[in-house]
Amino acid sequence: MSKVTTHVLDTAHGMPAAGIPVSLRDADGIILAQKATGADGRVTELGPEELPAGVYTLVFDTARYYELIELETFYPRVTIDFEIVDPDEHFHVPLLLSAFGYSTYRGS
């Protein structure tokens, strides 16, 4: 099972945000994994089964999503930095998205 999972919800339209390319990167910016959100807005298998303690970044290509639904966006990319302290835990990092704003939190 992947140590990192995510899902993206389009809060402006009240639906999952499908088709968003997502990459997981280490502190040096090296891409460790890449996937796109599915029809339910989720990426359930993103990345390695093991990750050491450290800082990581999720990069969401939101421009691609807004191209697909033919809307303009102010945020063509969203990056979320997070820190793994306990490598034995699972890390779920959701993104709540609209064309002109976003928020995130540590999910379960």
Residue frames relative to the residue before (quaternion, step in Angstrom):
aa qw qx qy qz dx dy dz
M 1.0000 0.0000 0.0000 0.0000 0.00 0.00 0.00
S 0.5271 -0.6441 0.4699 0.2942 3.53 -1.05 0.87
K 0.4660 -0.6759 0.4988 0.2778 3.58 -1.04 0.77
V 0.7722 0.2592 -0.1301 0.5653 3.58 1.15 -0.63
T 0.0289 0.7634 -0.6444 0.0335 3.54 -0.97 0.95
T 0.0779 -0.7922 0.6037 0.0443 3.55 -1.26 0.35
H 0.0114 -0.7522 0.6504 0.1052 3.49 -1.35 0.06
V 0.2418 -0.7662 0.5858 0.1063 3.52 -1.19 0.68
L 0.0933 -0.7826 0.6150 0.0241 3.53 -0.85 1.04
D 0.3202 -0.7147 0.5936 0.1851 3.55 -0.93 0.97
T 0.2201 -0.8306 0.4996 0.1099 3.57 -0.04 1.30
A 0.6036 0.5663 -0.3607 0.4300 3.60 1.14 -0.51
H 0.7703 0.3185 -0.1651 0.5272 3.57 1.10 -0.73
G 0.4166 -0.7417 0.4464 0.2777 3.59 1.26 -0.04
M 0.6484 0.4867 -0.3267 0.4858 3.57 0.99 0.83
P 0.6046 -0.5231 0.4325 0.4168 3.58 -1.26 0.26
A 0.3598 -0.7155 0.5582 0.2169 3.56 -1.15 0.65
A 0.1160 -0.8267 0.5504 0.0134 3.56 -0.12 1.34
G 0.8049 0.3526 -0.2378 0.4138 3.54 -1.24 0.57
I 0.4744 0.6601 -0.4595 0.3578 3.60 1.18 0.29
P 0.3521 -0.7123 0.5636 0.2258 3.60 -0.72 1.01
V 0.0577 -0.7876 0.6134 -0.0119 3.57 -0.92 1.00
S 0.0438 -0.7845 0.6171 0.0413 3.56 -1.00 0.81
L 0.2796 -0.7120 0.6227 0.1648 3.50 -1.26 0.67
R 0.0406 -0.8173 0.5742 -0.0275 3.57 -0.74 1.10
D 0.4447 -0.6655 0.5251 0.2894 3.53 -1.20 0.57
A 0.7563 -0.4042 0.2669 0.4399 3.59 -1.31 0.02
D 0.6770 0.4662 -0.2881 0.4912 3.59 1.21 -0.44
G 0.5670 -0.6227 0.3710 0.3912 3.59 1.28 0.03
I 0.4486 0.6852 -0.4559 0.3484 3.56 1.28 0.12
I 0.4092 -0.7163 0.5126 0.2381 3.57 -0.84 1.01
L 0.2148 -0.7911 0.5668 0.0815 3.54 -0.75 1.15
A 0.7910 -0.0520 0.0693 0.6056 3.57 1.16 -0.65
Q 0.0588 -0.7781 0.6247 0.0307 3.54 -1.27 0.56
K 0.1308 0.7515 -0.6388 0.1009 3.54 -1.04 0.85
A 0.3320 -0.6943 0.5822 0.2625 3.56 -1.33 0.01
T 0.5590 -0.5953 0.4468 0.3654 3.55 -1.13 0.59
G 0.4293 -0.7052 0.5129 0.2352 3.54 -1.08 0.81
A 0.7796 -0.3369 0.2513 0.4643 3.56 -1.33 -0.15
D 0.7039 0.4311 -0.2542 0.5040 3.58 1.18 -0.59
G 0.5562 -0.6412 0.3678 0.3798 3.60 1.30 0.21
R 0.6104 0.5936 -0.3279 0.4092 3.58 1.28 0.06
V 0.1132 -0.6913 0.7027 0.1245 3.46 -1.43 0.42
T 0.1269 -0.8437 0.5205 0.0341 3.56 -0.19 1.29
E 0.7586 0.2469 -0.1626 0.5806 3.58 1.19 -0.36
L 0.2293 0.7627 -0.5636 0.2191 3.55 0.23 1.28
G 0.8692 0.1497 -0.1137 0.4573 3.49 -0.49 1.13
P 0.7517 -0.4332 0.2943 0.4008 3.44 -1.40 0.13
E 0.5512 -0.5957 0.4754 0.3395 3.51 -1.29 0.41
E 0.7647 0.2133 -0.1281 0.5944 3.57 1.24 -0.45
L 0.0335 0.7656 -0.6419 0.0266 3.54 -1.05 0.86
P 0.3918 -0.7133 0.5190 0.2613 3.58 -0.81 0.88
A 0.6653 -0.4520 0.3907 0.4477 3.56 -1.30 0.23
G 0.4255 0.6881 -0.5142 0.2846 3.56 -1.06 0.74
V 0.5682 -0.5766 0.4677 0.3548 3.52 -1.37 -0.06
Y 0.0630 -0.7899 0.6097 -0.0196 3.54 -0.98 0.98
T 0.2284 -0.7644 0.5891 0.1286 3.54 -1.29 0.37
L 0.1953 -0.7154 0.6570 0.1359 3.52 -1.12 0.80
V 0.1086 -0.7813 0.6133 0.0399 3.57 -0.89 0.97
F 0.1323 -0.7888 0.5998 0.0235 3.56 -0.72 1.15
D 0.2729 -0.7567 0.5750 0.1491 3.60 -0.72 1.09
T 0.0885 -0.8529 0.5142 0.0203 3.55 0.39 1.26
A 0.5303 0.6187 -0.4143 0.4053 3.61 1.17 -0.45
R 0.6301 0.5457 -0.3318 0.4417 3.58 0.99 -0.82
Y 0.6476 0.5160 -0.3143 0.4642 3.57 0.95 -0.89
Y 0.7108 0.4561 -0.2758 0.4590 3.58 0.80 -0.95
E 0.5641 0.5481 -0.3862 0.4818 3.58 1.19 -0.38
L 0.6582 0.5303 -0.3040 0.4395 3.57 0.95 -0.91
I 0.7673 0.3237 -0.1919 0.5192 3.59 0.97 -0.80
E 0.4394 -0.7579 0.3985 0.2715 3.55 1.37 0.32
L 0.4989 0.5984 -0.4652 0.4203 3.53 0.78 1.14
E 0.4797 -0.6336 0.5264 0.3023 3.53 -1.25 0.52
T 0.0680 -0.7899 0.6072 0.0524 3.57 -1.12 0.63
F 0.4452 -0.6748 0.5250 0.2661 3.55 -1.18 0.61
Y 0.7479 0.3371 -0.1729 0.5452 3.58 1.21 -0.59
P 0.1620 -0.8246 0.5349 0.0880 3.63 -0.04 1.22
R 0.7781 0.0913 -0.0595 0.6186 3.57 1.27 -0.34
V 0.1410 -0.7549 0.6346 0.0870 3.54 -1.10 0.78
T 0.0725 -0.7809 0.6195 0.0334 3.55 -0.89 0.94
I 0.0961 -0.7797 0.6185 0.0203 3.53 -0.98 0.94
D 0.1719 -0.7642 0.6163 0.0818 3.55 -0.69 1.13
F 0.0642 0.7837 -0.6153 0.0556 3.56 -1.01 0.82
E 0.3291 -0.7578 0.5376 0.1685 3.54 -1.21 0.53
I 0.2460 -0.7292 0.6233 0.1385 3.51 -1.01 0.92
V 0.1419 -0.7862 0.5991 0.0532 3.54 -0.67 1.14
D 0.7756 0.2057 -0.0965 0.5890 3.55 0.96 -0.95
P 0.3046 -0.8034 0.4839 0.1665 3.61 -0.21 1.24
D 0.5965 0.5787 -0.3663 0.4184 3.61 1.22 -0.20
E 0.6054 0.5722 -0.3506 0.4281 3.57 1.24 -0.29
H 0.4070 -0.6415 0.5823 0.2895 3.52 -1.37 0.25
F 0.1887 -0.7930 0.5742 0.0762 3.57 -1.07 0.79
H 0.0378 -0.7793 0.6248 -0.0298 3.54 -0.56 1.26
V 0.0406 -0.8213 0.5669 -0.0488 3.57 -0.58 1.22
P 0.1241 -0.8223 0.5535 0.0455 3.61 -0.05 1.27
L 0.1897 -0.7418 0.6312 0.1237 3.53 -1.33 0.46
L 0.1591 -0.7477 0.6401 0.0766 3.55 -0.87 1.05
L 0.0783 -0.8635 0.4941 -0.0635 3.53 -0.44 1.28
S 0.0769 0.7165 -0.6933 -0.0091 3.49 -1.28 0.62
A 0.7012 -0.4986 0.2964 0.4145 3.59 -1.18 0.35
F 0.8053 0.2364 -0.1100 0.5325 3.59 1.10 -0.60
G 0.7846 0.1692 -0.1560 0.5758 3.56 1.16 0.59
Y 0.0118 -0.7872 0.6162 0.0215 3.53 -1.29 0.33
S 0.0496 -0.7651 0.6382 0.0700 3.53 -1.33 0.29
T 0.1448 -0.7765 0.6100 0.0629 3.51 -1.29 0.39
Y 0.0305 -0.7738 0.6322 0.0244 3.54 -1.31 0.25
R 0.5091 -0.5993 0.4898 0.3765 3.57 -1.23 0.16
G 0.2230 -0.7963 0.5548 0.0916 3.53 -0.57 1.20
S 0.4458 -0.6741 0.5164 0.2830 3.52 -1.33 -0.14
